[in-house]
Amino acid sequence: MKTITKIFATSLAALALFTATNLKAQTTETMSTTSTMMDSGMGFKVGVGISGGLFRDKSPMDYAYGADLKLQWDLTKDVAITASGGYTKLMGKNNSLDPDFIPVKGGVKVFAIKRMYIATEAGAGIAIQDGAKTNFIYTGGFGYEWNNGLDLGVRYEGYVNDSGSTTYFRQTGQYALRIAYNFKL
């Protein structure tokens, strides 16, 4: 992987972390203001999750697994903006190709019915292997967030790969299950 890509990914993760901690550190509102914010749904969450997925029969991939860190900014009680990064490993059929990458995505989460949500994200899969190119990633899914912080979601995650990549595979996607725990900031 190119040094500039490593620096960019590290800088992006550090910026997200420092922004979240600075916003928390600079809040000095009173209890009534905090209660009003919580009633309106505004707030920050950090979710740590693991996921596993399966591909269609026609795909050159067999299954995938990964872990992620997701930042969630609740704009209202019904709408949130998300940003995530992590690690994903795709396992090819017959061990022909096993690409792994760092997905960096941004998206929107809409709570349609109480704690049940519909989510969509788009971003890039930064390749780890030498000679590999960055993928375009898009997702869509739904899930449920419990009061205790547990988050269970199901999604389709599609990959569009650059044909010049050493880890090239045709456009494909996985059906994945994500289990996570959200920490309120």
FINU-235666 format. One record per residue: x, y, z negated of N, C-alpha, C, O, CB in turn; residue in one letter. Coordinates in steps of 0.05 Angstrom, whole numbers, padded with zeros to 5 digits, always signed. Each point is the difference from the previous one (the first is absolute). Glycine has a CB too. Layout:
BEGIN
XYZXYZXYZXYZXYZa...
***
This chain:
BEGIN
+00017-00023+00000-00017+00023+00000+00018+00025+00000+00021+00000-00013-00058-00025-00011m+00029+00045+00039+00016+00024+00002+00001+00015-00027-00019+00000-00015+00006+00003+00064k+00035+00010-00054+00004+00015-00025-00020+00022-00002-00010+00006-00022+00058-00017+00023t-00054+00025+00021-00020+00022-00001-00027-00010-00008-00015+00015-00014+00041+00009+00049i-00034-00048-00027-00026-00011-00007+00000-00006-00030-00021+00005-00013+00015-00025+00059t+00028+00009-00057+00001-00005-00028-00002+00026-00017-00015+00001-00019+00043-00042+00029k-00014+00061-00001-00001+00026-00014-00028+00011+00001-00010+00011-00020+00058-00002+00032i-00061-00010+00012-00027+00010+00003-00020-00014-00018-00016+00012-00014+00027+00000+00061f-00010-00039-00048-00018-00016-00016+00004+00006-00030-00019+00003-00015+00018-00039+00050a+00027+00038-00043+00006+00006-00028-00010+00028-00008-00010+00004-00022+00050-00035+00024t-00035+00050+00016-00009+00027-00006-00030+00003-00002-00010+00014-00017+00050+00002+00041s-00054-00030-00006-00030+00000-00001-00010-00012-00026-00019+00011-00012+00018-00014+00062l+00013-00019-00059-00009-00013-00025+00006+00018-00024-00016+00003-00018+00024-00048+00039a+00016+00058-00021+00007+00018-00021-00018+00024-00001-00008+00009-00022+00056-00024+00025a-00054+00027+00020-00018+00023+00001-00027-00007-00011-00012+00016-00015+00037+00001+00055l-00036-00040-00032-00026-00008-00011+00000-00004-00030-00018+00008-00014+00009-00030+00058a+00031+00010-00054+00002-00005-00029+00003+00026-00015-00014+00004-00020+00035-00048+00030l-00004+00062-00001+00005+00026-00014-00025+00018+00002-00006+00014-00019+00054-00018+00029f-00062+00003+00012-00024+00016+00003-00021-00009-00020-00013+00016-00014+00022-00009+00062t-00013-00034-00051-00019-00010-00018+00007+00006-00029-00017+00008-00016+00007-00044+00048a+00036+00034-00039+00008+00006-00028-00001+00029-00006-00007+00008-00022+00036-00048+00023t-00022+00057+00019-00001+00029-00005-00029+00009-00003-00006+00017-00017+00048-00011+00043n-00060-00016-00011-00028+00007-00002-00011-00008-00028-00015+00015-00012+00009-00019+00062l+00015-00019-00060-00009-00008-00026+00013+00017-00021-00013+00008-00020+00007-00055+00037k+00032+00053-00014+00014+00016-00020-00010+00028-00002+00002+00013-00021+00038-00042+00029a-00051+00040+00013-00008+00028+00000-00029+00004-00007-00010+00023+00000+00044-00015+00034q-00049-00029-00040-00028+00004-00008-00001+00008-00029+00010-00013-00017-00025-00021+00051t+00001+00057-00039-00002+00010-00027-00029+00007-00006-00006+00019-00015+00053-00002+00017t-00066-00031+00011-00028+00007-00004-00010-00010-00027+00012-00018-00013-00019+00018+00062e-00014+00012-00058-00012-00008-00026-00017-00025+00004-00003-00010+00022+00003+00058-00037t-00009-00059-00007-00016-00025+00001-00025+00004+00016-00008-00019+00015+00026+00006-00059m-00031+00036+00043-00025+00004+00016+00006+00001+00030-00016-00011+00016-00003+00037-00054s+00042-00015+00046+00007+00000+00028+00007-00028+00009-00008-00008+00022+00026+00055-00026t-00004-00062-00013+00006-00028+00007-00025-00016+00003-00002-00016+00019+00046+00019-00043t-00063+00000+00006-00026-00014+00003-00014+00007+00025-00012-00017+00013+00009+00016-00062s+00003+00027+00057-00012+00008+00024+00013-00012+00025-00013-00009+00018+00000+00052-00040t+00040-00045+00021+00014-00012+00022-00007-00029+00003-00004-00010+00022+00042+00042-00028m-00039-00046-00017-00006-00029+00001-00029-00004+00009-00006-00020+00014+00039+00011-00050m-00051+00026+00028-00028-00003+00009-00002+00005+00030-00017-00013+00013+00001+00028-00058d+00032+00003+00056-00001+00005+00029+00016-00021+00015-00002-00001+00025-00004+00050-00034s+00021-00066-00004+00015-00021+00013+00028+00007+00007+00015-00017+00009-00057+00002+00008g+00051+00041-00022+00027+00008+00008+00020-00013-00019-00004-00002-00024-00013+00045+00042m+00039-00052-00006+00021-00012-00016+00020-00015+00018-00005-00003+00024-00026-00001-00063g+00053-00004+00027+00020-00015+00014+00002-00029-00011-00004-00004-00024+00030+00047+00033f-00019-00062+00008+00004-00027-00008+00024-00011+00015+00006+00008+00023-00055-00015-00032k+00064-00011-00003+00021-00014+00013-00007-00030-00002-00004-00010-00022+00039+00046+00011v-00036-00050+00033-00007-00028+00000+00024-00017+00009+00014+00007+00019-00061+00005-00009g+00051-00034-00024+00021-00019+00006-00015-00025+00009-00016-00011-00015+00050+00031-00018v-00028-00030+00057-00015-00023+00010+00017-00020+00015+00022+00005+00008-00060+00024-00005g+00026-00053+00000+00012-00021+00016-00022-00009+00020-00023+00002-00005+00055-00018-00032i-00023+00007+00060-00019-00009+00020+00010-00024+00016+00024-00005+00002-00040+00052+00002s-00002-00061+00007+00006-00022+00018-00021-00001+00022-00023+00007-00004+00044-00033-00034g-00012+00018+00062-00018+00000+00022+00004-00023+00020+00021-00013+00000-00023+00062-00005g-00018-00053+00021+00001-00021+00021-00005+00013+00027-00014+00020+00002-00002-00055-00035l+00027+00023+00054-00003+00010+00027-00019-00018+00016-00005-00023-00007+00051+00043+00005f-00056-00010+00025-00016-00016+00018+00016-00022+00012+00025+00001+00000-00054+00039+00010r+00016-00061+00001+00014-00022+00013+00017+00008+00023+00021-00011+00005-00058-00018-00019d+00028+00049+00030+00015+00009+00024+00024+00018-00007+00015+00006+00018-00058-00010+00007k+00046+00011-00049+00022+00018-00008+00026-00016-00002+00000-00023-00006-00032+00052-00019s+00055-00016+00031+00026-00013-00004+00007-00002-00029+00020-00014-00007-00005+00031+00051p-00030-00004-00062+00005-00001-00029-00019-00019-00013-00021-00006+00010+00037+00054-00009m-00007-00059-00024-00016-00019-00015-00012+00012-00024-00025+00000-00004+00055-00036+00020d-00013+00048-00034-00010+00013-00024+00019+00022-00008+00021+00004+00012-00043-00046-00027y+00013+00058-00005+00016+00023-00009-00004+00003-00030-00020-00009-00012+00016+00032+00056a+00024-00010-00057-00003+00007-00028+00016+00026-00005+00017+00008+00016-00021-00057-00030y-00003+00062-00008+00013+00025-00006-00008+00012-00026-00016-00011-00015+00019+00019+00063g+00009+00015-00054-00006+00015-00024+00000+00029+00007+00013+00009+00019+00008-00044-00049a-00036+00051+00015-00001+00029+00006-00005+00017-00024-00008-00010-00022-00009-00003+00066d+00022+00038-00040-00005+00021-00020-00018+00020+00014+00007+00011+00021+00038-00017-00046l-00069+00011+00014-00019+00018+00013-00007+00024-00018-00007-00004-00024-00012-00035+00049k+00022+00063-00015-00008+00024-00014-00028+00007+00010-00006-00001+00024+00054+00018-00028l-00066-00010-00015-00027+00007+00007-00008+00026-00014+00003+00003-00024-00015-00052+00029q+00003+00068+00011-00009+00026-00010-00030+00001+00004-00009+00002+00023+00054+00021-00013w-00060-00025-00032-00029+00001+00002-00009+00030+00003+00002+00015-00019-00006-00057-00010d-00005+00049+00053-00009+00027+00005-00027+00005-00014-00004+00021-00012+00028-00021+00056l-00042-00019-00042-00026+00000-00013-00004-00028-00011+00017-00018+00003-00036+00055+00027t-00004-00042-00042-00005-00027-00010-00005-00020+00023+00000-00024-00004-00019+00044-00038k+00014-00009+00067-00006-00017+00023+00022-00002+00021-00001-00018+00017-00045+00030-00026d+00066+00006+00009+00020+00001+00021+00028+00003-00012+00004+00016-00018-00037+00004+00049v+00052-00036-00021+00028+00001-00009+00018-00001+00024-00006-00012+00020-00006-00010-00064a+00035+00035+00041+00022-00001+00020+00021-00019-00011+00007+00001-00024-00017+00046+00041i+00021-00065+00000+00020-00019-00009+00026+00002+00016+00000+00009+00023-00037-00039-00036t+00058+00022+00000+00026-00002+00013+00013-00025-00012+00000-00004-00024+00005+00055+00032a+00007-00068+00009+00012-00025-00010+00026-00007+00014+00005+00009+00022-00051-00024-00034s+00062+00000-00002+00024-00011+00010+00006-00026-00014-00010-00005-00021+00028+00051+00032g-00001-00063+00001+00005-00025-00012+00018-00018+00017+00019+00010+00013-00062-00007-00036g+00038-00029+00023+00015-00019+00015-00019-00021+00011-00018-00009-00015+00059+00016-00014y-00038-00015+00054-00017-00020+00012+00018-00019+00016+00018+00008+00014-00057+00023-00011t+00034-00057-00006+00014-00021+00015-00020-00016+00016-00019-00011-00011+00055+00008-00025k-00032+00002+00062-00016-00015+00018+00014-00026+00007+00024+00000+00006-00045+00042+00013l+00007-00064-00021+00012-00026+00006-00011-00011+00026-00024-00004+00004+00028-00006-00053m+00015+00006+00068-00008-00010+00027-00006-00029+00000+00009-00015-00017+00019+00050+00036g-00043-00043+00001-00006-00029+00003+00026-00014+00009+00015+00011+00016-00064-00002-00004k+00053-00033-00023+00024-00016+00007+00026+00014-00007+00021-00005+00013-00047-00017+00023n+00026+00041-00055+00023+00015-00009+00014+00014+00023+00025+00004+00000-00019-00036-00037n-00021+00040+00058+00012+00012+00023+00008+00029-00005+00020+00010+00010-00047-00040+00018s+00011+00044-00044+00005+00029-00005-00012+00007-00027-00023-00004-00005+00023+00014+00055l+00017+00001-00067-00009+00007-00027+00007+00029-00006+00018+00005-00016-00013-00052+00001d-00019+00067+00027+00007+00028-00005-00009+00009-00028-00021-00009-00010+00018+00018+00059p+00018+00009-00060-00008+00013-00025+00004+00030+00003+00018+00008+00015-00007-00049-00043d-00027+00057+00015+00001+00029+00003-00011+00014-00024-00012-00013-00018+00008+00007+00067f+00008+00032-00050-00010+00017-00021-00024+00016+00011+00005+00018+00016+00041-00014-00038i-00070-00011+00015-00023+00015+00010-00003+00027-00016+00000+00000-00024-00023-00043+00038p+00019+00064+00001-00005+00027-00012-00026+00010+00013+00000+00005+00024+00050+00005-00033v-00072-00008-00007-00026+00007+00011-00014+00022-00016+00006+00003-00024-00009-00050+00041k-00015+00060-00004-00017+00020-00012-00029-00006+00008-00004-00010+00022+00041+00045-00023g-00056-00028-00016-00028-00006+00007-00020+00013-00017+00005+00018-00016+00011-00060+00033g-00041+00032-00014-00023+00010-00015-00015-00023-00011-00003-00021+00012+00000+00061+00018v-00007-00036-00055-00017-00020-00013-00026+00013-00007-00001+00021-00012+00042-00045-00007k-00063+00012+00027-00027+00010-00005-00015-00019-00018-00003-00024+00008+00003+00049+00036v-00009-00016-00067-00015-00017-00018-00030+00002+00008-00014+00019-00008+00048-00012-00030f-00043-00026+00053-00027+00000+00011-00021-00007-00021-00021+00013-00001+00040-00026+00045a-00013-00007-00061-00019-00008-00021+00016-00003-00026+00016-00018-00003-00046-00007+00036i+00026+00043-00051+00013+00001-00026+00030-00005+00003+00014+00017+00010-00056-00032-00033k+00052-00008+00015+00029-00006+00000+00008-00016+00025+00024-00007+00003-00025+00007-00053r-00018-00006+00068+00006-00014+00025+00009+00021+00020-00012+00021+00003-00021-00058-00013m+00055+00031+00025+00011+00019+00019+00004-00012+00028+00002-00024+00003+00019+00047-00042y-00019-00005+00058+00008-00006+00027+00026+00017+00004+00000+00024-00006-00048-00034+00024i+00069-00003-00007+00025+00014+00003+00012-00003+00028-00005-00020+00013+00013+00013-00062a+00006+00027+00058+00015-00001+00025+00027+00014-00003+00002+00020-00015-00046-00021+00041t+00064-00010-00013+00027+00011-00001+00014-00003+00027-00008-00016+00016+00011+00006-00066e+00017+00027+00054+00017-00003+00024+00028+00009-00008+00003+00017-00018-00042-00008+00050a+00059-00019-00018+00027+00007-00006+00020-00015+00016-00005-00009+00022-00010+00020-00067g+00039-00015+00033+00022-00012+00014+00011-00023-00016+00000+00001-00025+00011+00042+00047a-00002-00064-00008+00014-00022-00013+00030+00003+00007+00008-00006+00022-00049-00025-00019g+00057+00041-00022+00028+00005+00005+00015-00026-00001+00001-00013-00022-00005+00060+00002i+00016-00056+00042+00013-00026+00002+00025-00001-00017+00014+00020-00004-00032-00024+00050a+00024-00019-00057+00023-00004-00017+00023-00013+00016+00023+00006-00005-00053-00011-00035i+00024-00013+00059+00021-00014+00015+00013+00019+00020-00012+00019+00009-00013-00061-00014q+00051+00037+00011+00015+00015+00019-00012-00004+00028-00007-00023+00007+00049+00019-00035d-00045+00025+00043-00011-00001+00027-00030+00000+00001-00012+00001+00022+00052-00026-00010g-00054+00023-00034-00029+00000-00001-00010+00028+00001+00013+00019-00009-00013-00061-00017a-00023+00046+00038-00013+00027+00003-00023+00002-00020-00009-00020-00011+00023+00022+00060k-00023+00023-00053-00022+00006-00018-00026-00008+00013-00005+00006+00023+00031+00031-00044t-00044-00049+00005-00027-00008+00009-00019+00022-00007+00004+00016-00018+00006-00064+00012n-00032+00050+00021-00023+00016-00008-00019-00019-00015-00006-00022+00010+00010+00055+00030f-00014-00024-00063-00018-00017-00016-00026+00015-00004+00000+00024-00006+00039-00046-00018i-00061+00007+00026-00026+00011-00006-00016-00020-00017+00003-00024+00005-00003+00052+00037y-00016-00019-00061-00015-00018-00017-00029+00010-00004-00006+00024+00003+00048-00037-00026t-00059-00005+00017-00027+00006-00007-00010-00022-00018+00005-00024+00005-00014+00049+00038g-00006-00018-00065-00009-00020-00018-00019+00010-00021-00009+00023+00002+00051-00047+00006g-00047+00007-00027-00018+00008-00022+00010-00014-00026+00016-00018+00001-00055+00024+00031f+00029+00004-00054+00008-00012-00026-00016+00011-00023-00020+00013+00004+00065-00018+00014g-00036-00002-00042-00014+00008-00024+00021+00007-00021+00020-00014-00004-00059-00016+00014y+00035+00053-00024+00017+00010-00021-00015-00002-00027-00020+00013-00003+00044+00018+00036e-00013-00046-00052-00013-00002-00026+00010+00023-00018+00020+00012+00005-00023-00062+00000w-00012+00055-00027+00007+00020-00019+00026-00005-00014+00015+00019-00007-00063-00011-00001n+00055-00034+00004+00025-00007-00014+00025+00004+00018+00022-00006-00010-00049-00026-00018n+00024+00040+00053+00023+00004+00018+00004-00021+00021+00015+00004+00019+00005+00020-00056g-00033-00047+00034+00003-00021+00020-00013+00008+00026-00021+00012+00001+00021-00047-00037l+00014+00029+00059-00009+00008+00027+00003-00025+00018+00022-00011+00002-00009+00060-00009d-00034-00057+00019+00000-00024+00017-00011+00009+00028-00022+00011+00002+00015-00043-00041l+00023+00028+00060-00007+00009+00026+00005-00020+00022+00018-00017-00003-00009+00063-00013g-00024-00044+00038+00004-00017+00023+00003+00020+00024-00015+00019+00002-00013-00059-00021v+00047+00034+00037+00004+00018+00022+00010-00015+00025+00010-00023-00002+00001+00059-00031r-00015-00023+00056+00013-00008+00024+00023+00019+00005-00004+00024-00002-00039-00044+00022y+00067+00010-00015+00023+00017+00004+00012-00007+00027+00010-00023+00004+00000+00026-00054e-00011+00016+00069+00010-00005+00027+00028+00012+00004+00007+00020-00012-00054-00020+00028g+00063-00013+00001+00027+00009+00006+00003+00004+00030-00008-00018+00016+00026-00007-00056y-00007+00047+00048+00007+00005+00028+00030+00003+00001+00011+00019-00011-00056+00004+00022v+00058-00041+00003+00029-00001+00000+00013+00012+00025-00013-00001+00021+00009-00040-00050n+00028+00051+00027+00015+00011+00023+00013-00024+00014+00013-00016-00012-00004+00060-00012d-00013-00045+00051+00010-00023+00015+00031+00000+00002+00011-00021+00007-00053+00022+00020s+00055+00020-00034+00029+00001-00001+00012-00010-00026+00025+00000-00002-00028+00038+00033g-00013-00047-00049+00009-00009-00026+00011-00028+00001-00010-00017+00016-00024+00047-00037s+00055-00036+00005+00011-00027-00001-00020-00019-00014+00003-00024+00002+00044+00043-00003t-00066-00008-00014-00020-00016-00014-00027+00003+00014-00021+00000-00014+00047+00004-00030t-00026+00000+00070-00025+00005+00014-00020-00023-00002+00008-00023+00003+00018+00052+00029y-00050-00022-00036-00023-00018+00002-00023+00016+00011-00002+00024-00005+00018-00054-00033f-00034+00017+00052-00022+00015+00012-00018+00011-00022+00002-00009-00023+00000-00020+00065r-00019+00047-00034-00018+00012-00020-00015-00021-00014-00012-00018+00012+00008+00059+00016q+00003-00040-00054-00013-00020-00017-00010+00013-00025+00005+00023-00005+00024-00060+00025t-00041+00021-00038-00009+00011-00025-00007-00022-00020-00005-00023+00008-00012+00063+00016g+00016-00033-00049-00006-00020-00021-00025+00008-00015-00007+00023-00002+00056-00033-00002q-00062-00010-00007-00022+00003-00018+00012-00005-00028+00009-00022-00006-00045+00007+00040y+00036+00036-00051+00015-00001-00025-00017+00005-00024-00021+00014+00001+00061+00001+00024a-00032-00026-00047-00012+00004-00027+00021+00014-00017+00023-00008-00001-00053-00034+00005l+00022+00064-00017+00017+00016-00017-00011+00000-00028-00023+00006-00005+00038+00023+00043r+00002-00036-00058-00006+00001-00028+00018+00021-00013+00025-00002+00004-00041-00047-00006i+00005+00068-00012+00017+00022-00010-00011+00009-00027-00022-00006-00009+00034+00021+00055a+00005+00001-00060-00007+00013-00024+00006+00029+00002+00022+00008+00008-00014-00049-00035y-00028+00058+00022+00002+00029+00003+00005+00013-00028-00015-00005-00019-00015+00004+00060n+00050+00018-00042+00006+00015-00024-00009+00029+00004+00007+00012+00020+00033-00042-00031f-00056+00041-00007-00008+00028+00002+00022+00018-00010+00013-00006-00020-00061-00007+00014k+00052+00035+00021+00021+00019-00009-00013+00024-00013+00014+00018-00009+00016-00033+00046l
***
